[in-house]
Amino acid sequence: MTTADTAPVRETPSLTEDQLRQYREKGWIVPDWEIPQELIAEMRQEYDELLARNPHVESDIILAPHQTNGGSMGVIGSEKFLEFATQPELMAIARQLIGEDIILWGTTLFGKPPHNGKETPWHQDGEYYPIRPLETLTIWIPLDDVTPENGPMKFIPGSHKAHKLFSHSWKDGNDKTINLVTDAEHFDESTAEPLILRAGQVSFHDVYMIHGSSANRTDKRRAAFIVRLMPATSLYDHALGAEIGKKHPAQGYGVRPLYLVSGQDRAGNNFSIGHD
């Protein structure tokens, strides 16, 4: 029988200098470390239960599943997703990439259901984030295997290096998970590299990275859990978030709860908002 004293100890992962260099040059990294398969199974089960609790929400994109108070979309989430988001191994890697002081400010589930999974057009995540100065690390955790056929995320390598937000245009249509699209003159789509991962592998990418994904036309789901971290040297501006929220009301940027998950807050962030 397994007890707390005899349970296997999970190793603390560490990125090599070559991997850190790749992150700086390309804008993303897939560490050697993987989430144990038994934990991935638990995450899948929690995802299925969340979908059952929220039949009113389409699975293409679900915001803030870690919030139990309705979150940004009225989603009834669970604290388990907060546990999944703050696994010690993920935080150890994050500290190597953005420093010791870290705030979790958001999570998302992308469902990519079979046959009708929506596309995610080319974009930069930071176009509408109320974070100043803008810095965010995205952790991308596939719950299902990602193949070339089921709509893998694609990165434009090096597109983060200018450390700027390029112009975006609004594209109408409910066939997309987002509608703000990076203007084509800012990147060469032919250089895109697909992110092909097994469930359990994890990728980390920079907020300025241009990326997107096509629809899933296969017979199988391609779900992923996304974690948004910011260095605690930046300020999450809830007032600015409320203004941005007038254009993106489902995002709930003005009432996002912040969680200090490593180190200290260095920018005077408000940790009371959203914690009902």
ChimeraX attribute file (.defattr): number of C-alpha atoms within 10 A of each C-alpha:
attribute: neighborCount
match mode: 1-to-1
recipient: residues
	/A:1	4
	/A:2	7
	/A:3	7
	/A:4	7
	/A:5	7
	/A:6	8
	/A:7	9
	/A:8	9
	/A:9	8
	/A:10	10
	/A:11	9
	/A:12	12
	/A:13	16
	/A:14	17
	/A:15	19
	/A:16	12
	/A:17	9
	/A:18	9
	/A:19	16
	/A:20	18
	/A:21	13
	/A:22	15
	/A:23	20
	/A:24	17
	/A:25	15
	/A:26	19
	/A:27	23
	/A:28	26
	/A:29	21
	/A:30	19
	/A:31	17
	/A:32	12
	/A:33	17
	/A:34	18
	/A:35	16
	/A:36	12
	/A:37	13
	/A:38	10
	/A:39	12
	/A:40	20
	/A:41	15
	/A:42	14
	/A:43	17
	/A:44	18
	/A:45	12
	/A:46	16
	/A:47	24
	/A:48	11
	/A:49	13
	/A:50	18
	/A:51	19
	/A:52	11
	/A:53	13
	/A:54	15
	/A:55	10
	/A:56	10
	/A:57	14
	/A:58	12
	/A:59	18
	/A:60	18
	/A:61	17
	/A:62	25
	/A:63	21
	/A:64	29
	/A:65	27
	/A:66	23
	/A:67	25
	/A:68	17
	/A:69	16
	/A:70	15
	/A:71	23
	/A:72	22
	/A:73	15
	/A:74	19
	/A:75	23
	/A:76	18
	/A:77	25
	/A:78	19
	/A:79	12
	/A:80	17
	/A:81	21
	/A:82	19
	/A:83	11
	/A:84	18
	/A:85	23
	/A:86	18
	/A:87	11
	/A:88	17
	/A:89	16
	/A:90	20
	/A:91	19
	/A:92	18
	/A:93	18
	/A:94	24
	/A:95	16
	/A:96	13
	/A:97	19
	/A:98	18
	/A:99	16
	/A:100	16
	/A:101	19
	/A:102	26
	/A:103	25
	/A:104	22
	/A:105	18
	/A:106	26
	/A:107	21
	/A:108	18
	/A:109	22
	/A:110	21
	/A:111	23
	/A:112	28
	/A:113	21
	/A:114	17
	/A:115	14
	/A:116	15
	/A:117	26
	/A:118	24
	/A:119	20
	/A:120	23
	/A:121	20
	/A:122	26
	/A:123	25
	/A:124	24
	/A:125	18
	/A:126	17
	/A:127	18
	/A:128	17
	/A:129	19
	/A:130	21
	/A:131	17
	/A:132	13
	/A:133	11
	/A:134	19
	/A:135	20
	/A:136	25
	/A:137	22
	/A:138	20
	/A:139	23
	/A:140	20
	/A:141	25
	/A:142	24
	/A:143	27
	/A:144	19
	/A:145	18
	/A:146	22
	/A:147	16
	/A:148	12
	/A:149	12
	/A:150	24
	/A:151	25
	/A:152	22
	/A:153	22
	/A:154	20
	/A:155	24
	/A:156	22
	/A:157	20
	/A:158	19
	/A:159	22
	/A:160	21
	/A:161	14
	/A:162	10
	/A:163	13
	/A:164	15
	/A:165	19
	/A:166	19
	/A:167	15
	/A:168	17
	/A:169	12
	/A:170	11
	/A:171	12
	/A:172	10
	/A:173	9
	/A:174	10
	/A:175	13
	/A:176	18
	/A:177	18
	/A:178	19
	/A:179	18
	/A:180	21
	/A:181	20
	/A:182	22
	/A:183	14
	/A:184	13
	/A:185	9
	/A:186	12
	/A:187	17
	/A:188	11
	/A:189	15
	/A:190	7
	/A:191	12
	/A:192	16
	/A:193	14
	/A:194	18
	/A:195	18
	/A:196	18
	/A:197	20
	/A:198	15
	/A:199	21
	/A:200	20
	/A:201	22
	/A:202	22
	/A:203	18
	/A:204	22
	/A:205	23
	/A:206	26
	/A:207	25
	/A:208	25
	/A:209	26
	/A:210	28
	/A:211	23
	/A:212	22
	/A:213	21
	/A:214	19
	/A:215	22
	/A:216	23
	/A:217	17
	/A:218	17
	/A:219	11
	/A:220	14
	/A:221	21
	/A:222	23
	/A:223	24
	/A:224	21
	/A:225	23
	/A:226	21
	/A:227	25
	/A:228	17
	/A:229	27
	/A:230	26
	/A:231	28
	/A:232	25
	/A:233	20
	/A:234	21
	/A:235	21
	/A:236	28
	/A:237	17
	/A:238	21
	/A:239	13
	/A:240	16
	/A:241	21
	/A:242	19
	/A:243	14
	/A:244	18
	/A:245	20
	/A:246	13
	/A:247	10
	/A:248	13
	/A:249	14
	/A:250	14
	/A:251	23
	/A:252	22
	/A:253	26
	/A:254	22
	/A:255	18
	/A:256	24
	/A:257	22
	/A:258	20
	/A:259	18
	/A:260	18
	/A:261	18
	/A:262	20
	/A:263	14
	/A:264	14
	/A:265	19
	/A:266	13
	/A:267	13
	/A:268	11
	/A:269	18
	/A:270	15
	/A:271	15
	/A:272	12
	/A:273	13
	/A:274	16
	/A:275	13
	/A:276	9
